[in-house]
Amino acid sequence: QLPLVESGGGLVQPGGSLRLSCASSRVTLSSYAMGWFRQTPAKEREGVACNSASDGRTYYADSVKGRFTMSRDNAANTVYLQMDNLKPEDTGVYYCAERNWYCSGVDNFTSWGRGSPVSVSS
């Protein structure tokens, strides 16, 4: 019943990889910006990556550039987050979210999944 459902999280050692998936119940995703966020008790919710439906570009947080790759399959109503060379500071609950067209403003995303936990530890 949820608009978005995340999967693929787990426990990995530093330097390992995970691939998160987010499935949407919408008929089409082409007009929606899709974002990945993460949160821990010690940190504010932060944006990790976002793909804009307005200009088609993907934006990444500085902390994950070169390590994370976001992709979108509109035909399958699914977005992905490939996470490589994971670090302990990447630990957190990862959420998929959507809003109309644009990536700007974390508080403007109106549909959220329940989250998928990611733990990076030796």
NORGIZI-V703419 format. One line per field, one symbol per residue. phi: phi as a letter, one per 40 degrees, with the letter a starting at -180 (. if undefined). psi: psi as a letter, one per 30 degrees, with the letter a starting at -180 (. if undefined). A space follows every 50 residues. Layout:
phi=???
psi=???
This chain:
phi=.ccbbcahcibbcdgcbabcbbbbcccbbcbbcbbbbaabdcbcdbcbaa bcccbgcbbbcdcbdgbbbcabbcccfabbbcbbfcbdccdicbbcaaac gbccgccccbbbcchbcbbbac
psi=fkekjllflakllkfalljkkjkkflekgfgkkklkllklffllkkkelk kkfefglkkkkeffkfekkklkjeeghklljkjlhkleffklkkkklllj elfkjeffkfkklflkkkkjk.
